[in-house]
Every structure is written in structure tokens, then in C-alpha cells.
Amino acid sequence: MLADLAIAATRADSTAAGTLLAETAARVASLNSDAMRLAQARLDRLAKPAGSLGRLEELAVQLAGITGQISAQFEQRLIYIFAADHGVVAERVSAYPAVVTAQMMANYLRGGAAINVLARLADAELVTVDVGIAGELSRHPRLLMRKIAHGTRNFSREPAMSRQQAVQAVETGIAVFRPCQLAGMGEMGIGNSSSAAAIVASVTGRPAGEVVGRGTGIDDAGLQRKIEVIQRALALHQPDADDGIGLLAAVGGFEIGALAGAMLAAAAARVPVVIDGFIATAAACIVLRVCPAVQPYLIAAHCSAERGHPLALEVLGLRPLLDLELRLGEGTGAALAFHLVDAAARIMREMATFDEAGVAGRDA
């Protein structure tokens, strides 16, 4: 009863449907072209052959465009973990039961998960948010309780959520975003690779068999069942791939919507957004259909082992920084990519120019 009252209160306190979403999208501006030009000019003067630091140079220019500073520092750094459950697990699409979502969230709060280790290494704070876990978690000072419902419905048989809930999920991600200088996006939710695959199949136009991966490590029979479930869902709903909110409502997850909202809020605040793996990339597919101007604020941390991830990155126009065959989620890839963001920023701040180093330039 108390949990139901809390959910009702969250709904009552939410902004008028879509208002916060529209206002935030309207604040997303183009990258700062002057800062990008100055950043490139400095890179060309540094004591090295032109372009020899490859992707780090591209990243440095992007960071300048996002922040408006040619030598930005990223001291306030957050990694978000949005968590929710998925009704589609009833179709046996995961190797793990739904209770693992709540159990893993408790592990994050204890500091014992992979993301805790990697976030500490990256000097990043975790922000953990329950937007739709089926079970109940004990109150914790580092847990934000923003539950929309106790998991989504089984999208292979009915829409995962209402359109109003989809907007609420996105606006929840906007509302919990905190001012920072660098944001990483991660998630937890048993069954969410099925939602991500359905989203990516829709936006890429690829058949489910080319997009669906093994997620938590399902066997061959489980993989075939997962493909069939997603094929059936897409045939049932026939979602409009250009309608991000409608697509989220049909086959998405509350944590995927919240990720999309947090990405939107970060872009509106001119904060670089480091997206993690397949599920976070599916959330990026949603947000870019709501606000395409977010795209240049996104940094793809890595390409995961999930079959559909490179297809999703391609349709978004993003190139991953790493390829380590990760498939964990949680924001682990984002935490690792923070080190490359730091490297690009420190090159701009600390590396000497030809003149400063007393080194003859190419045309000397």
C-alpha cells in the first residue's frame, strides 16, 4: 500500500505531460564553433605531427564545442544508473530472473559491483535511480526513489507502458540530472536488452535476427526464443520509428526513457554525455528522435559484444572510443571512457606548442 501511494504521489507531482520535456529540448544549442576552431588551431600548434593523436584530437575538439572551452577540466563527474524491470522476462528472454535487478542495485549501493570499482578509478560519483524496479529496495542516502510503476508490461502482448508513462520516464531523467562537468550513462534491468533490441530493430529497419544478442548469456534456444518474441512484438505494435515517445511506450523500459531524459538534460546544460553500451545506445536512439540536436553532445564509450550495438551506433552517427567486448552495462564502459576524455583534455592543457618546446615546426 505504501509503495502504491508513493507511486501515485510521484505521478501527481510530475510536470504537465511533455512540458518539461519540450522546455528542455528547446534549450539544446549547437556546439560552439568558435571554441572548436580555436581548439583545432591549438592542436595544430602542439609539438607533434598534425593529427598524430588521431581520435583524441577529434575528442578534444568535440569537448571544446560542447563546453565552449578549449582546455576544459572535468572535476565534477557523475555516472547515472537508472534501474527498472521488464514484463517481457515472462517470455524467458533472460538467463537471470527479474529479482536480480533489485539485488544488483543493492550491490551498487554497497559498493561491490564492477561499476563501483571502475567509477572509483575514474573518480566519478554514482547516481543510482529506481525508476521501475518490480521489488522494493530499502531506503538509502544514495538511492533516488522515482518509481513510475513496478516494471513495464510484457511488450510481446501489449504496450510496455502508456504514452504518458513514457513521457514521465523521460522527464524523470531530466528532473534527476544534477549539474556536473561530465556525465556517464548506465543502467540495470533484467530483460532490457530485449527492449533495446526492439528499439534498434525499429530505428535501423533491420530484422530482429540481425539485432538481437545474447544479453545476459542465454543459450542458442533462448536466443531463438528472444528473436521470435521481438519479431512478434514489432509485428503487433508496428511502432513509428520516428516517434521516439511512441516507440518507447511500445517496447521500451522506464530506465531507457530516463536515460534519454538525462542525456537531453545534459545536452541542454552543455555537458558531455558518455553513453555506455547497447541499452544506453538504444536510449540515445529515443532521445535523438525527440531532439536531434543532442547528437553532437554524445560520446560513444565503446562497442559492446551485443550484435545490434554497432548497427545502433552507425544509425546514430557515433564512433566508439573502445572495443573491449564488454556486455555488462551498468555504465562500466562509460567509466573506462572517462580516462580518454581526461587524456584529450589534458593534452589541450598541458602539452607544449612547437614554440614553447623550442622544437622546429614542419615548415621551419
N, C-alpha and C positions, 0 to 999 in steps of 0.2 A: 504493500500500500504506500509506504513512504517513498519507494523508488518511483511509483507511478505518479505521485504528487510532484516529485522533483522534475520528472519529465514534463508534466503539464505546466509547471512554473517556467521551465526553460522555454517552452513554446510560447507562453503568454508574454514573456519578457523579450522575445525576439523582435527585431525591427519589422516594419511592414514588409511583406514579401517582396524581395527584389530591390528595395530602396538602398540598403547598404551596399549591395552588390553593384548596382548601377552607379552609385556615387563613387565607389572605389575604382571601378573600371574607368570612369571619366578622369581620374587623377593620374592615370598611367601616361607618362610623357615619352617622347622619343629620346633616344640616347643623346648625350651631349657631344655634338660633332666637333666642337672646338677642343674639348678635352681630348678626344680621340686623336685629332690631328696633332696636338702638342705631344701626346704620348708617343705617337709614331715617330715624330721628329726626334724626341729624346732617344728612343730605341735605336734610331739610325745613327746617332752620335756616340753611342756606347762603344767601348773598346772591344769590338768583336766584328766579324764579317756580318754584313747586313742580312738579317733574317736567320742567323745561325742558331738562335734559340727556338726556332720553329713555333710550335703551338703555345709555348709560354709567352711569346711575343704577342700572338693573337689574343691570348687571355688578358695580358696586360692592357692592351688597347680596349678590349671589351670592358674591363673593370673601370678604366678611366671614363668611358662613355656612360656607364651606369652611375658612378659616384660623382662625376664631374671633377675628379681629382686625378692628376697624372701619377701621383705617388701615394695612393690611399693606404691606410692602415686598417686592419680588421681585428680590433681588440674585443669588441662585443660580438660574440658569435654564438648562435643558437642552432640546435638541431631539434626539429619537431618530430615527435612520434604520435601520429593520430591512430587510434585503435578502434576497431568495430568488428562485429561478427556478421556472417553472411548466411542467409537462409538456404542458399544453394548447396551448402555442405550436406544437406539431406540427400543429395543425389550421389554421395560418396565420391566427390571430386578431389578430396584431400586425403593425404596419408595420416593426418592428425585430426583428432576430434576438436569440436569448437571450444571446449573448455580451455584449450591451450592458449587462446587469446588472452584471457584474464590471467592465467598463470604466468605468461611471459611478461605481461605488464607489471605484475608484482615483482618479477625478476629485475626489470628495468629499474624499479623504484628501490630495490635492494642494491643495485649497482653491479649485478653479476652477469650481465649479458655481454655479447660481443660489442654492441654499440656503446655500452658503458666504457669498456676498455678503450675503444677507438676514439670516443669523444674525449676522454681524459687525455689521451695522447695528442689530440688536436686542440686541447684547451677550449673545448666547447661545452656549453651547458645544454642539458637535455630538457625539453619541454614536453611532458607526456600528457596526452589528452584522450579521455574516454568520450568518444562521440557516438558509440553504439555497441558496446560490449554486451553480450547476452547475459552474462553473470554480473554479480555485484563485487566491487572492489572496496576494501576498507579505505576510509579517508586517509589521505597522506598529504603533507605540505607540498609535495612536488607533483601532485596529480590534479589536473584540472578536470572536473566533472561537468561535461557538456553533452550528456547522453540525449540523443534525439529519439531513439527507440532501442529496444533490446534486440538489436540486429535487424538486418533487412529481411524482406520476404524472399521466398525461393523464386528467383527470376526466371527459372525454366518453366514456371507455371503461371506466374503473374508478375506485374512490375515489381522491381526490387523495393521501390518506395514511391510515394506520391511526388508530384512535381513540387508541391510546397515543401516537402521534406528535403528534396534535392536542393532547392534554394536555401533552406535553413542550414543544410550541411555546408554549403559554400560560405554562407555568411558567418557560420560558426568559426571556420578557418580564418576569415577576415578579422573577426572580433577578438580572437585569442592571440593574434600576431602582436609581438612586442617589438618596440624599437631596438634595432641592433645594426651591426655593420656587415654581417654575413649570416645568411640563413641556409640551413640544410633541411631537406625534406625527406622524412622517412615514415614508415607505417608498420602496423601489425594487425593482422586479421586473417584467421584461418578461412580459406576459401577465396581470398581476394585476388589470387592470380586468375581465377575464373572470371571475375568481373573485369579485371584488366584485359584479359584476352578478348572478351566480348566487345569491349570498348575499342580495342586496337583493330580487331577484325572489321568493325563497322567503319572506322575512320580511314582505314587503308583500303577497304574493299577486297581484302584477301579472304579466302575461305578459312574457316576455323582450323582446319588441319595444318595450315601453314603458320598459324599464330599460337596455338595452344602448346604450352610446355608442361613439364612435369611438376612445376610448383614445389611442393614440399617433398617431392621424391616419389611420386606414385609409379606403380609398375606399368607394364605395357597395357594390361587390361584396363587399369584405371585411366590411363592416358586416352584410350579409345572412348571410354565412357565420358570423360570430360569433354572431348571433342564433340560427341553426339549431343551432350547437354547444351553446349553453347550453340551448336547449329540449330537445335530445336528452339532455343530462346530467341535467337535472332530472327528465325522464321516467324515466331509467334508475335514478336513486338515490332519487327521491321522499323527499328529506330531511324530517325533522320540524323545522319552523321554530322550535319551542320548545326544541329540544335544541341549544344552541349548540355543544357539542363535536362532536356528530354532524354538524351542518351544516358545521362547519369541516373535519372529516375527509372529507366527501363531495366538496366543491367548493372548499375554501379554499386558503390558502397558508401556508407557515411564517411568513412575515413578518406576515401578517394575524393569526395566532394570537399571535405575540409582541407585536404592538401591543395586542391585547386584554389580554394579561397585564400589560404595562406600565401600561395605563390602570387596571387593577384595583389594582396596587401603589401607584400614585399616589393613588388614592382612599382606600386604606387608610391612607396617610400624610398625609391631609388636604392634598393638593397639587392646585391647579387643573390640569386637563388640557385643553390646547388641541389639538383634533383638526384635522387638515389637511383633505384633500379626500375624494374618493369612496372610495378604498381604506381610509383611516383610519376613515371613517364606517361602512363595512362591518364593520370590526373592532369598532367600538362596538356594532353590532348583535349581534355574537357575545358580547361581554362582558356586555351587558345581559340576555342570556338565561341567563348563568351567575350574574350578581349584579345584579339590577335596581337595587340601592341605589347603584350607581356613577353613575346618570344625572345627578343634580344637581351632580356634580363635573365634568361635561363642558361645554366651551365650544366651540361650532362656529365655527371661524375664518372660513369662507367657504362660499359655494355655488359649486361649480365648473361648468364647461360640460358636464360629463357628464350625460346625460339622466336617469339614475337618482338623481343626488345629492339633488335636492330631495325626492324620494319617500322616500329613506332618512332624511333629516333630519326629515321630517314624522312618520314612524313612531317615531322616537326622541324626539319632542317637543322638538327643538332648533331654535333660530332662528339663522341665520348672522350674524356681525357684518359681513361684507364680501361683495360680489358683484362680482368683477373679471374674470369669465370665465376664471379660471385653470384649467388642466388638466394641470399639470406634476407635482404630487405633491412628493416629497422633503421635505415639511414647509414648503414655501415660504409657503403661506397661513397656517400657524401662526406663522411668524416675523413676518409682517406684522401678525397679530392681537395679538402681544405688545405692540405700541405702544398698542393700545386698552386692554389690561389695565393698562399703565402709566398711561395717561390717567385711567382710573377710580380707580386707587389714589392718584394724586397729587391729584386733586380732593378726596378724603377727607382727605388730609394737609395740603394747602396752601391750600385755598380758605377764605376768611373767612366767618364767620356774619354775619347781619344785625347783631347786637350788636357783634361785633369790628370790622366795617367802618363802623359808625356810620350804617347805612342803615336807613331806616324800613321795617318789615315791612308786609305787605299789610293787616293789620288795625289799623295804627297810626292 
